[in-house]
Amino acid sequence: MILVIDYGCGNVNAFVNAFKRLNIAVAVAKTKEDILKATKIILPGVGAFDHVMSSFNGSGFREAVEKRVLEDKVPVLGICAGMQILANGSDEGSEKGLGWIPGFVRMFDVTSIKHKPKLPHMGWNEITTKNDVLFNDIDSGSRFYFVHSYYFEAEDDTYVIAKTKYGNEFAASVNKDNIYGVQFHPEKSHENGQKLLYNFAKL
């Protein structure tokens, strides 16, 4: 069962509908007990780092999710700000991140952007990928939809499994053990996004 964590910071219905189109069993977490049944976890995220982190901390889900992810090794996919809170912290705020993948969230340096700089970075970007099961049947150079002003700077480049560029190159996707994150929105990325969600479900 794919479980989508609803803590008030993501378009939960978009993920439910995406997995239903793939004929994959999906549910939304209503209680901590629901999390115990999950075989995969989706951690969406939209908004400023501190708001997303404090919302997750205040949801009552964090302890149960951490047990499933860190102890039971259930695969989790953090999306957009849901990926960013996997880091230790962010330039955007003062809240501590989850620290599940060592790194820090940085703001784009607009001086490195050759064309007229614009934040948030919004639109379709090509990504270059490593040979990782999350990107099975997705060609390196495929396009995904991004909306963000900050990016994940991993402590170790081995955690980065896909990159893209806005001014400078940055992490489009990260992975450490059973923990995955994507900076883009697979639920808005048409066929490529559907393939990625299918691959995650089949991990």
JOKA-V479227 format. One record per backbone hydrogen bond with DSSP energy under -1.0 kcal/mol. CO is the residue of the C=O (numbers start at 0). NH is the residue of the N-H. Records with the same first field share a line. If there is no record, write none. Layout:
BEGIN
CO->NH + NH
END
This chain:
BEGIN
0->38 + 39
1->26
2->41
3->28
8->45
9->11
11->15
12->16
13->17
14->18
15->19
16->20
17->21
18->23
19->22
24->1
26->3
33->36
34->37
39->2
40->76
41->4
42->78
44->80
47->51
48->52
49->53
50->54
51->55
52->56
53->57
60->64
61->65
62->66
63->67
64->68
65->69
66->70 + 71
67->73
74->40
75->179
76->42
77->181
78->81
79->82 + 83
80->84
82->85
83->86
84->97
85->100
86->98
87->96
88->104
101->154
102->87
103->152
104->90
105->150
108->111
109->112
120->147
122->145
124->143
126->140
127->162
129->131
131->134
132->135
134->137
138->141
141->126
143->124
144->184
145->122
147->120
148->107
150->105
152->103
155->158
156->159
158->174
160->129
161->171 + 172
162->127
163->169
165->167
167->165
169->163
171->182
172->160 + 161
173->180
175->178
177->75
178->175
179->77
180->173
181->79
184->187
185->188
188->192
189->193
190->194
191->195
192->196
193->197
194->198
195->199
196->200
197->201
199->202
END
